[in-house]
Amino acid sequence: MQIQPYLNFDGRCDDAIAFYKKALGAEVQTLMRFKDSPEPRAAGNLPPGAQDKVMHASLRIGDAVLMASDCHCKGQPAFQGVSLSLTVANDSQAERAFGALSEGGKVCVPLNKTFFASKFGVVTDRFGVTWMILAAPQQPA
């Protein structure tokens, strides 16, 4: 069994994909547009001009897969009550990821040392997705 996050960007998926490619080195594994679907959409189920929007995308970020879509294409993505946790190997990776994700976004908890990690911080990116960045604590040898 596996749980994978599936984010609905409501019309901004192409922008989000480009952002995550730059910020986190995301690699696009799958990208399907509404116009490529072999099954027609129900009338009124997609706004006019949305045929080029993303029906489904799959992105590899490190060892994880993040799936995404434009869903209803209304331009109002809403991510509430959920955060994505990004665990990195060291402080410099934490600083890089935190800085990149905070561009155009909002810092919720500044990146600092905590009792459970050498670096931890929370940022909401420009799309409204909240990320918890954690530098994995070093295990004693």
Secondary structure, 3 states (H helix, E strand, C coil): CCCCCEEECCCCHHHHHHHHHHHHCCEEEEEEEHHHCCCCCCCCCCCCCCCCCEEEEEEEECCEEEEEECCCCCCCCCCCCCEEEEEECCHHHHHHHHHHHHCCCEEEEEEECCCCCCEEEEEECCCCCEEEEEECCCCCC
